């Protein structure tokens, strides 16, 4: 017979509750200590959760930077490169038109 994970979790939970009850009955754990331990546990859980979230954000930024930096250009950079090429093409066409009308492209009007 195999015990499932959920059954094992419930056995562990019941076991912890039985140990706490026995500690209360034998005056090893007083209700005041139990509440104090619970508040300390919740406080520690909140602090650890906040630190875990902040750490996860930094790890996420690091991983995304590593992934994106190994690829090519970003879409914004690609658009800027296309625009640069278009400006270069327009400049060449203007130079050709200026040469046809015998205007000096270097001369300013």
JORARA-V310017 format. One record per backbone hydrogen bond with DSSP energy under -1.0 kcal/mol. CO is the residue of the C=O (numbers start at 0). NH is the residue of the N-H. E is the energy in kcal/mol with one decimal. If there is no record, write none. Layout:
co: [CO:CO]
nh: [NH:NH]
e: [E:E]
//
This chain:
co: [3:4:5:6:7:8:9:10:11:12:13:14:15:16:17:18:19:20:21:22:22:23:29:30:31:32:33:34:35:36:37:38:39:40:41:42:43:44:45:46:47:48:49:50:51:52:53:54:55:56:57:58:59:60:61:62:63:64:73:74:75:76:77:78:79:80:81:82:83:84:85:86:87:88:89:90:91:92:93:94:95:96:97]
nh: [7:8:9:10:11:12:13:14:15:16:17:18:19:20:21:22:23:24:25:27:28:26:33:34:35:36:37:38:39:40:41:42:43:44:45:46:47:48:49:50:51:52:53:54:55:56:57:58:59:60:61:62:63:64:65:66:67:68:77:78:79:80:81:82:83:84:85:86:87:88:89:90:91:92:93:94:95:96:97:98:99:100:102]
e: [-2.1:-2.3:-2.3:-2.6:-2.3:-2.4:-2.7:-2.4:-2.3:-2.2:-2.4:-2.3:-2.4:-2.4:-2.7:-2.2:-2.2:-2.5:-1.9:-1.8:-2.3:-1.2:-2.6:-2.4:-2.4:-3.2:-2.1:-2.7:-2.5:-2.6:-2.7:-2.6:-2.7:-2.5:-2.3:-2.5:-2.7:-2.2:-2.6:-2.5:-2.3:-2.4:-2.5:-2.5:-2.5:-2.2:-2.1:-2.7:-2.6:-2.5:-2.4:-2.8:-2.7:-2.2:-2.3:-2.5:-2.7:-2.2:-2.5:-2.2:-2.2:-2.2:-2.2:-2.4:-2.2:-2.1:-2.3:-2.4:-2.2:-2.4:-2.5:-2.3:-2.2:-2.3:-2.4:-2.3:-2.2:-2.4:-2.6:-2.1:-1.8:-1.6:-2.7]
//
